[in-house]
């Protein structure tokens, strides 16, 4: 099993750029952009499925609403996780890196 060791970041280390957003942004901007994309996408999905329900595209509306609530919950949890990553990174103790 891998053990993570917390160590101080040296001044000569490059800033951390995760794979999110095609490695174009620093982690703080990438997390905010991912949150905005998630919020935008869940709004678009909700509006689309609502109009599909109004026009009779769904046979069992009860199942549709259950699935939409689960999808909405998954998006909400993803947004909360992204914000918590941003909060943890922007804490006072953000000058560390993890080594395996």
N, C-alpha and C positions, 0 to 999 in steps of 0.2 A: 504494500500500500504506500502511496506517495505521502510524504510529509511536507507541508508548506512551512517555510521559514520566513518570518517577517524581518526585513532588514531595511535600513534607511536608504532612500534614493540618493544617489550621488549626483552632483551638479552637472556632470558630463553626460548623464543619461539623456537619451532623446525622450520627448513626450510620448505617452502611450496612445497609439492610434489603433482602435479595435477594428475588426473586420466589418462592422456595421457601416452602412452607407458607403460601401465601396472604398473604404479606407481614405475618404476625402477629408473627414473632419476629426477633430480631437474628441475624446470620449464625451465631454460635456455637451458639445453641440450634436454629436451623433445620437445621444440618448434623447435629447429634446426633440430632434427631428423624428426619431422613431416613435416617440409619444404622439407627436402631431400627426404622423401618418396613421397610427392606430386609431386615434380619435376620428380623423377624417374618414377612414375606411369603415368603421363601425356605423358612422352616421349614414354613409352612402348605402351600405348593406341594409340598414334598418329602413331607410326610405324606399329602397327598391323592393324589399320584401313586403312592406306595408302596402304599396300600390299593387303589387301582385296579388296580395290577399283581397284587396278591394275589388279587383277585376276577376276574381274567381279562379285563379291559377292553382290554388291549393284545395285539395279535397277535404283534408282534416286540419282545420285551423288550430285545434288544440295541440297537435303535434308540432305544427309550425311555430307556435308561440313558445313551446317548450324548447325546441332547438334554438330559436333566436335568443331565449334567455340564457341558455348555456353558452352560446357563442359570445353574447354580450358579457357574460361573467368572465369568460376566458380573456377577452380583450381588456376588461377592467383589471384583471389580475396581472396581465402583461404590462399595462400602464403603471400599476402600482409597483411592480418589480423594477421597471425602468427608472421610475422616480426614486426608489430606494437605492438603486445603484448610483444614481447621480448624487443623492444625499450622502451616502457613505463615502463616495469619492471626494466630495467637496468639504468633508469634515476637516477639522484642524489636523488630523493625523493622515493626510493624504500623501505625504512624502515618503511612501514606502513602496516596495515592489515585492512580489512573491517569487521565491525561487523554489524549484523542485529539487 
